[in-house]
């Protein structure tokens, strides 16, 4: 996740602050950023809740 988040940070920064000669953001890169955010939110919020529910069932 750390490597991916660093890559996403660079993509986002390039997209938010493009150079005049820079090509537009690649649609696949935008989809990759959304995928990363989906995984991150699952990891931070959904997974801990699922683990708690599992522990309560035991």
PDB file of N, CA, C and O in Angstrom:
ATOM      1  N   UNK A   1       0.825  -1.192   0.000  1.00  0.00           N
ATOM      2  CA  UNK A   1       0.000   0.000   0.000  1.00  0.00           C
ATOM      3  C   UNK A   1       0.873   1.260   0.000  1.00  0.00           C
ATOM      4  O   UNK A   1       0.524   2.264  -0.621  1.00  0.00           O
ATOM      5  N   UNK A   2       2.010   1.198   0.703  1.00  0.00           N
ATOM      6  CA  UNK A   2       2.862   2.383   0.785  1.00  0.00           C
ATOM      7  C   UNK A   2       3.386   2.778  -0.602  1.00  0.00           C
ATOM      8  O   UNK A   2       3.335   3.948  -0.978  1.00  0.00           O
ATOM      9  N   UNK A   3       3.884   1.803  -1.350  1.00  0.00           N
ATOM     10  CA  UNK A   3       4.396   2.111  -2.691  1.00  0.00           C
ATOM     11  C   UNK A   3       3.288   2.637  -3.589  1.00  0.00           C
ATOM     12  O   UNK A   3       3.474   3.604  -4.327  1.00  0.00           O
ATOM     13  N   UNK A   4       2.127   1.982  -3.515  1.00  0.00           N
ATOM     14  CA  UNK A   4       1.005   2.384  -4.352  1.00  0.00           C
ATOM     15  C   UNK A   4       0.550   3.795  -3.980  1.00  0.00           C
ATOM     16  O   UNK A   4       0.244   4.603  -4.856  1.00  0.00           O
ATOM     17  N   UNK A   5       0.507   4.085  -2.687  1.00  0.00           N
ATOM     18  CA  UNK A   5       0.048   5.410  -2.276  1.00  0.00           C
ATOM     19  C   UNK A   5       1.014   6.494  -2.748  1.00  0.00           C
ATOM     20  O   UNK A   5       0.583   7.592  -3.099  1.00  0.00           O
ATOM     21  N   UNK A   6       2.305   6.202  -2.761  1.00  0.00           N
ATOM     22  CA  UNK A   6       3.270   7.181  -3.250  1.00  0.00           C
ATOM     23  C   UNK A   6       3.069   7.426  -4.744  1.00  0.00           C
ATOM     24  O   UNK A   6       3.132   8.565  -5.207  1.00  0.00           O
ATOM     25  N   UNK A   7       2.831   6.360  -5.488  1.00  0.00           N
ATOM     26  CA  UNK A   7       2.577   6.486  -6.928  1.00  0.00           C
ATOM     27  C   UNK A   7       1.294   7.288  -7.184  1.00  0.00           C
ATOM     28  O   UNK A   7       1.259   8.149  -8.064  1.00  0.00           O
ATOM     29  N   UNK A   8       0.264   7.006  -6.426  1.00  0.00           N
ATOM     30  CA  UNK A   8      -1.008   7.725  -6.573  1.00  0.00           C
ATOM     31  C   UNK A   8      -0.827   9.198  -6.222  1.00  0.00           C
ATOM     32  O   UNK A   8      -1.408  10.070  -6.868  1.00  0.00           O
ATOM     33  N   UNK A   9      -0.027   9.472  -5.205  1.00  0.00           N
ATOM     34  CA  UNK A   9       0.248  10.859  -4.823  1.00  0.00           C
ATOM     35  C   UNK A   9       0.906  11.618  -5.973  1.00  0.00           C
ATOM     36  O   UNK A   9       0.544  12.757  -6.269  1.00  0.00           O
ATOM     37  N   UNK A  10       1.874  10.973  -6.612  1.00  0.00           N
ATOM     38  CA  UNK A  10       2.544  11.614  -7.752  1.00  0.00           C
ATOM     39  C   UNK A  10       1.583  11.821  -8.922  1.00  0.00           C
ATOM     40  O   UNK A  10       1.588  12.879  -9.552  1.00  0.00           O
ATOM     41  N   UNK A  11       0.765  10.818  -9.210  1.00  0.00           N
ATOM     42  CA  UNK A  11      -0.217  10.967 -10.288  1.00  0.00           C
ATOM     43  C   UNK A  11      -1.190  12.099  -9.991  1.00  0.00           C
ATOM     44  O   UNK A  11      -1.498  12.914 -10.861  1.00  0.00           O
ATOM     45  N   UNK A  12      -1.666  12.140  -8.761  1.00  0.00           N
ATOM     46  CA  UNK A  12      -2.612  13.176  -8.385  1.00  0.00           C
ATOM     47  C   UNK A  12      -1.996  14.559  -8.444  1.00  0.00           C
ATOM     48  O   UNK A  12      -2.637  15.515  -8.880  1.00  0.00           O
ATOM     49  N   UNK A  13      -0.754  14.665  -8.004  1.00  0.00           N
ATOM     50  CA  UNK A  13      -0.074  15.961  -8.037  1.00  0.00           C
ATOM     51  C   UNK A  13       0.139  16.417  -9.476  1.00  0.00           C
ATOM     52  O   UNK A  13      -0.076  17.584  -9.802  1.00  0.00           O
ATOM     53  N   UNK A  14       0.568  15.480 -10.344  1.00  0.00           N
ATOM     54  CA  UNK A  14       0.748  15.821 -11.763  1.00  0.00           C
ATOM     55  C   UNK A  14      -0.564  16.242 -12.403  1.00  0.00           C
ATOM     56  O   UNK A  14      -0.591  17.151 -13.233  1.00  0.00           O
ATOM     57  N   UNK A  15      -1.646  15.587 -12.019  1.00  0.00           N
ATOM     58  CA  UNK A  15      -2.954  15.913 -12.594  1.00  0.00           C
ATOM     59  C   UNK A  15      -3.488  17.242 -12.072  1.00  0.00           C
ATOM     60  O   UNK A  15      -4.125  17.998 -12.806  1.00  0.00           O
ATOM     61  N   UNK A  16      -3.222  17.516 -10.803  1.00  0.00           N
ATOM     62  CA  UNK A  16      -3.727  18.756 -10.203  1.00  0.00           C
ATOM     63  C   UNK A  16      -2.915  19.977 -10.619  1.00  0.00           C
ATOM     64  O   UNK A  16      -3.431  21.093 -10.661  1.00  0.00           O
ATOM     65  N   UNK A  17      -1.635  19.752 -10.926  1.00  0.00           N
ATOM     66  CA  UNK A  17      -0.750  20.866 -11.277  1.00  0.00           C
ATOM     67  C   UNK A  17       0.034  20.524 -12.547  1.00  0.00           C
ATOM     68  O   UNK A  17       1.253  20.365 -12.494  1.00  0.00           O
ATOM     69  N   UNK A  18      -0.649  20.408 -13.679  1.00  0.00           N
ATOM     70  CA  UNK A  18       0.041  19.985 -14.907  1.00  0.00           C
ATOM     71  C   UNK A  18       0.958  21.080 -15.466  1.00  0.00           C
ATOM     72  O   UNK A  18       0.717  22.274 -15.290  1.00  0.00           O
ATOM     73  N   UNK A  19       2.002  20.632 -16.137  1.00  0.00           N
ATOM     74  CA  UNK A  19       2.860  21.541 -16.899  1.00  0.00           C
ATOM     75  C   UNK A  19       2.134  21.866 -18.195  1.00  0.00           C
ATOM     76  O   UNK A  19       1.345  21.051 -18.673  1.00  0.00           O
ATOM     77  N   UNK A  20       2.379  23.031 -18.774  1.00  0.00           N
ATOM     78  CA  UNK A  20       1.696  23.388 -20.030  1.00  0.00           C
ATOM     79  C   UNK A  20       1.934  22.372 -21.160  1.00  0.00           C
ATOM     80  O   UNK A  20       1.048  22.164 -21.989  1.00  0.00           O
ATOM     81  N   UNK A  21       3.098  21.748 -21.204  1.00  0.00           N
ATOM     82  CA  UNK A  21       3.388  20.787 -22.275  1.00  0.00           C
ATOM     83  C   UNK A  21       3.014  19.349 -21.904  1.00  0.00           C
ATOM     84  O   UNK A  21       3.204  18.430 -22.701  1.00  0.00           O
ATOM     85  N   UNK A  22       2.492  19.162 -20.715  1.00  0.00           N
ATOM     86  CA  UNK A  22       2.115  17.822 -20.244  1.00  0.00           C
ATOM     87  C   UNK A  22       0.825  17.347 -20.898  1.00  0.00           C
ATOM     88  O   UNK A  22      -0.115  18.119 -21.086  1.00  0.00           O
ATOM     89  N   UNK A  23       0.798  16.062 -21.243  1.00  0.00           N
ATOM     90  CA  UNK A  23      -0.419  15.455 -21.801  1.00  0.00           C
ATOM     91  C   UNK A  23      -1.500  15.387 -20.720  1.00  0.00           C
ATOM     92  O   UNK A  23      -1.181  15.369 -19.531  1.00  0.00           O
ATOM     93  N   UNK A  24      -2.772  15.350 -21.119  1.00  0.00           N
ATOM     94  CA  UNK A  24      -3.852  15.218 -20.124  1.00  0.00           C
ATOM     95  C   UNK A  24      -3.716  13.908 -19.340  1.00  0.00           C
ATOM     96  O   UNK A  24      -3.039  12.975 -19.771  1.00  0.00           O
ATOM     97  N   UNK A  25      -4.363  13.865 -18.207  1.00  0.00           N
ATOM     98  CA  UNK A  25      -4.346  12.656 -17.382  1.00  0.00           C
ATOM     99  C   UNK A  25      -4.916  11.483 -18.156  1.00  0.00           C
ATOM    100  O   UNK A  25      -5.984  11.569 -18.763  1.00  0.00           O
ATOM    101  N   UNK A  26      -4.184  10.397 -18.120  1.00  0.00           N
ATOM    102  CA  UNK A  26      -4.607   9.164 -18.767  1.00  0.00           C
ATOM    103  C   UNK A  26      -5.831   8.611 -18.027  1.00  0.00           C
ATOM    104  O   UNK A  26      -5.800   8.510 -16.800  1.00  0.00           O
ATOM    105  N   UNK A  27      -6.903   8.252 -18.736  1.00  0.00           N
ATOM    106  CA  UNK A  27      -8.091   7.715 -18.058  1.00  0.00           C
ATOM    107  C   UNK A  27      -7.788   6.474 -17.209  1.00  0.00           C
ATOM    108  O   UNK A  27      -8.406   6.281 -16.161  1.00  0.00           O
ATOM    109  N   UNK A  28      -6.855   5.643 -17.645  1.00  0.00           N
ATOM    110  CA  UNK A  28      -6.511   4.451 -16.852  1.00  0.00           C
ATOM    111  C   UNK A  28      -5.856   4.864 -15.535  1.00  0.00           C
ATOM    112  O   UNK A  28      -6.092   4.233 -14.504  1.00  0.00           O
ATOM    113  N   UNK A  29      -5.044   5.905 -15.558  1.00  0.00           N
ATOM    114  CA  UNK A  29      -4.444   6.402 -14.320  1.00  0.00           C
ATOM    115  C   UNK A  29      -5.523   6.893 -13.358  1.00  0.00           C
ATOM    116  O   UNK A  29      -5.443   6.647 -12.155  1.00  0.00           O
ATOM    117  N   UNK A  30      -6.516   7.578 -13.880  1.00  0.00           N
ATOM    118  CA  UNK A  30      -7.624   8.040 -13.036  1.00  0.00           C
ATOM    119  C   UNK A  30      -8.363   6.849 -12.424  1.00  0.00           C
ATOM    120  O   UNK A  30      -8.723   6.883 -11.248  1.00  0.00           O
ATOM    121  N   UNK A  31      -8.588   5.808 -13.206  1.00  0.00           N
ATOM    122  CA  UNK A  31      -9.252   4.602 -12.678  1.00  0.00           C
ATOM    123  C   UNK A  31      -8.386   3.926 -11.620  1.00  0.00           C
ATOM    124  O   UNK A  31      -8.900   3.412 -10.627  1.00  0.00           O
ATOM    125  N   UNK A  32      -7.068   3.928 -11.836  1.00  0.00           N
ATOM    126  CA  UNK A  32      -6.164   3.330 -10.843  1.00  0.00           C
ATOM    127  C   UNK A  32      -6.225   4.085  -9.520  1.00  0.00           C
ATOM    128  O   UNK A  32      -6.184   3.474  -8.453  1.00  0.00           O
ATOM    129  N   UNK A  33      -6.321   5.402  -9.586  1.00  0.00           N
ATOM    130  CA  UNK A  33      -6.429   6.199  -8.362  1.00  0.00           C
ATOM    131  C   UNK A  33      -7.715   5.858  -7.616  1.00  0.00           C
ATOM    132  O   UNK A  33      -7.706   5.722  -6.392  1.00  0.00           O
ATOM    133  N   UNK A  34      -8.811   5.721  -8.340  1.00  0.00           N
ATOM    134  CA  UNK A  34     -10.087   5.367  -7.705  1.00  0.00           C
ATOM    135  C   UNK A  34     -10.003   3.964  -7.103  1.00  0.00           C
ATOM    136  O   UNK A  34     -10.515   3.734  -6.008  1.00  0.00           O
ATOM    137  N   UNK A  35      -9.370   3.035  -7.797  1.00  0.00           N
ATOM    138  CA  UNK A  35      -9.201   1.673  -7.262  1.00  0.00           C
ATOM    139  C   UNK A  35      -8.397   1.703  -5.972  1.00  0.00           C
ATOM    140  O   UNK A  35      -8.752   1.043  -4.996  1.00  0.00           O
ATOM    141  N   UNK A  36      -7.315   2.469  -5.969  1.00  0.00           N
ATOM    142  CA  UNK A  36      -6.514   2.587  -4.754  1.00  0.00           C
ATOM    143  C   UNK A  36      -7.359   3.121  -3.603  1.00  0.00           C
ATOM    144  O   UNK A  36      -7.307   2.592  -2.493  1.00  0.00           O
ATOM    145  N   UNK A  37      -8.132   4.163  -3.867  1.00  0.00           N
ATOM    146  CA  UNK A  37      -8.963   4.738  -2.808  1.00  0.00           C
ATOM    147  C   UNK A  37      -9.998   3.738  -2.301  1.00  0.00           C
ATOM    148  O   UNK A  37     -10.284   3.695  -1.104  1.00  0.00           O
ATOM    149  N   UNK A  38     -10.561   2.934  -3.205  1.00  0.00           N
ATOM    150  CA  UNK A  38     -11.493   1.889  -2.784  1.00  0.00           C
ATOM    151  C   UNK A  38     -10.814   0.899  -1.830  1.00  0.00           C
ATOM    152  O   UNK A  38     -11.368   0.557  -0.784  1.00  0.00           O
ATOM    153  N   UNK A  39      -9.608   0.440  -2.199  1.00  0.00           N
ATOM    154  CA  UNK A  39      -8.866  -0.489  -1.345  1.00  0.00           C
ATOM    155  C   UNK A  39      -8.502   0.155  -0.013  1.00  0.00           C
ATOM    156  O   UNK A  39      -8.615  -0.474   1.039  1.00  0.00           O
ATOM    157  N   UNK A  40      -8.065   1.410  -0.063  1.00  0.00           N
ATOM    158  CA  UNK A  40      -7.663   2.095   1.161  1.00  0.00           C
ATOM    159  C   UNK A  40      -8.838   2.252   2.125  1.00  0.00           C
ATOM    160  O   UNK A  40      -8.701   2.004   3.323  1.00  0.00           O
ATOM    161  N   UNK A  41      -9.977   2.658   1.606  1.00  0.00           N
ATOM    162  CA  UNK A  41     -11.150   2.824   2.467  1.00  0.00           C
ATOM    163  C   UNK A  41     -11.612   1.492   3.041  1.00  0.00           C
ATOM    164  O   UNK A  41     -12.010   1.428   4.204  1.00  0.00           O
ATOM    165  N   UNK A  42     -11.567   0.425   2.243  1.00  0.00           N
ATOM    166  CA  UNK A  42     -11.883  -0.901   2.777  1.00  0.00           C
ATOM    167  C   UNK A  42     -10.933  -1.268   3.915  1.00  0.00           C
ATOM    168  O   UNK A  42     -11.359  -1.755   4.962  1.00  0.00           O
ATOM    169  N   UNK A  43      -9.642  -1.029   3.694  1.00  0.00           N
ATOM    170  CA  UNK A  43      -8.622  -1.367   4.687  1.00  0.00           C
ATOM    171  C   UNK A  43      -8.812  -0.566   5.976  1.00  0.00           C
ATOM    172  O   UNK A  43      -8.700  -1.112   7.074  1.00  0.00           O
ATOM    173  N   UNK A  44      -9.098   0.717   5.840  1.00  0.00           N
ATOM    174  CA  UNK A  44      -9.196   1.581   7.014  1.00  0.00           C
ATOM    175  C   UNK A  44     -10.519   1.472   7.760  1.00  0.00           C
ATOM    176  O   UNK A  44     -10.561   1.623   8.981  1.00  0.00           O
ATOM    177  N   UNK A  45     -11.612   1.207   7.022  1.00  0.00           N
ATOM    178  CA  UNK A  45     -12.927   1.267   7.653  1.00  0.00           C
ATOM    179  C   UNK A  45     -13.695  -0.049   7.627  1.00  0.00           C
ATOM    180  O   UNK A  45     -14.197  -0.488   8.661  1.00  0.00           O
ATOM    181  N   UNK A  46     -13.794  -0.678   6.474  1.00  0.00           N
ATOM    182  CA  UNK A  46     -14.614  -1.888   6.370  1.00  0.00           C
ATOM    183  C   UNK A  46     -13.944  -3.087   7.034  1.00  0.00           C
ATOM    184  O   UNK A  46     -14.599  -3.831   7.764  1.00  0.00           O
ATOM    185  N   UNK A  47     -12.668  -3.282   6.793  1.00  0.00           N
ATOM    186  CA  UNK A  47     -11.978  -4.447   7.336  1.00  0.00           C
ATOM    187  C   UNK A  47     -11.946  -4.465   8.858  1.00  0.00           C
ATOM    188  O   UNK A  47     -12.240  -5.507   9.444  1.00  0.00           O
ATOM    189  N   UNK A  48     -11.607  -3.377   9.524  1.00  0.00           N
ATOM    190  CA  UNK A  48     -11.652  -3.421  10.992  1.00  0.00           C
ATOM    191  C   UNK A  48     -13.051  -3.761  11.535  1.00  0.00           C
ATOM    192  O   UNK A  48     -13.182  -4.466  12.535  1.00  0.00           O
ATOM    193  N   UNK A  49     -14.074  -3.259  10.873  1.00  0.00           N
ATOM    194  CA  UNK A  49     -15.440  -3.578  11.300  1.00  0.00           C
ATOM    195  C   UNK A  49     -15.729  -5.071  11.102  1.00  0.00           C
ATOM    196  O   UNK A  49     -16.328  -5.704  11.971  1.00  0.00           O
ATOM    197  N   UNK A  50     -15.315  -5.625   9.985  1.00  0.00           N
ATOM    198  CA  UNK A  50     -15.509  -7.051   9.725  1.00  0.00           C
ATOM    199  C   UNK A  50     -14.748  -7.901  10.740  1.00  0.00           C
ATOM    200  O   UNK A  50     -15.256  -8.927  11.194  1.00  0.00           O
ATOM    201  N   UNK A  51     -13.547  -7.486  11.095  1.00  0.00           N
ATOM    202  CA  UNK A  51     -12.759  -8.213  12.095  1.00  0.00           C
ATOM    203  C   UNK A  51     -13.448  -8.165  13.449  1.00  0.00           C
ATOM    204  O   UNK A  51     -13.503  -9.170  14.158  1.00  0.00           O
ATOM    205  N   UNK A  52     -13.975  -6.998  13.809  1.00  0.00           N
ATOM    206  CA  UNK A  52     -14.694  -6.868  15.075  1.00  0.00           C
ATOM    207  C   UNK A  52     -15.913  -7.783  15.090  1.00  0.00           C
ATOM    208  O   UNK A  52     -16.163  -8.450  16.095  1.00  0.00           O
ATOM    209  N   UNK A  53     -16.666  -7.830  14.017  1.00  0.00           N
ATOM    210  CA  UNK A  53     -17.834  -8.705  13.956  1.00  0.00           C
ATOM    211  C   UNK A  53     -17.427 -10.168  14.080  1.00  0.00           C
ATOM    212  O   UNK A  53     -18.101 -10.946  14.755  1.00  0.00           O
ATOM    213  N   UNK A  54     -16.346 -10.539  13.441  1.00  0.00           N
ATOM    214  CA  UNK A  54     -15.859 -11.922  13.548  1.00  0.00           C
ATOM    215  C   UNK A  54     -15.499 -12.251  14.999  1.00  0.00           C
ATOM    216  O   UNK A  54     -15.852 -13.318  15.500  1.00  0.00           O
ATOM    217  N   UNK A  55     -14.804 -11.344  15.664  1.00  0.00           N
ATOM    218  CA  UNK A  55     -14.402 -11.586  17.047  1.00  0.00           C
ATOM    219  C   UNK A  55     -15.610 -11.696  17.979  1.00  0.00           C
ATOM    220  O   UNK A  55     -15.605 -12.490  18.919  1.00  0.00           O
ATOM    221  N   UNK A  56     -16.638 -10.898  17.712  1.00  0.00           N
ATOM    222  CA  UNK A  56     -17.848 -10.957  18.538  1.00  0.00           C
ATOM    223  C   UNK A  56     -18.592 -12.265  18.375  1.00  0.00           C
ATOM    224  O   UNK A  56     -19.244 -12.724  19.312  1.00  0.00           O
ATOM    225  N   UNK A  57     -18.507 -12.879  17.197  1.00  0.00           N
ATOM    226  CA  UNK A  57     -19.169 -14.162  16.955  1.00  0.00           C
ATOM    227  C   UNK A  57     -18.466 -15.311  17.657  1.00  0.00           C
ATOM    228  O   UNK A  57     -19.083 -16.339  17.938  1.00  0.00           O
ATOM    229  N   UNK A  58     -17.210 -15.149  17.935  1.00  0.00           N
ATOM    230  CA  UNK A  58     -16.433 -16.226  18.556  1.00  0.00           C
ATOM    231  C   UNK A  58     -16.738 -16.320  19.983  1.00  0.00           C
ATOM    232  O   UNK A  58     -16.182 -17.169  20.679  1.00  0.00           O
TER     233      UNK A  58
END
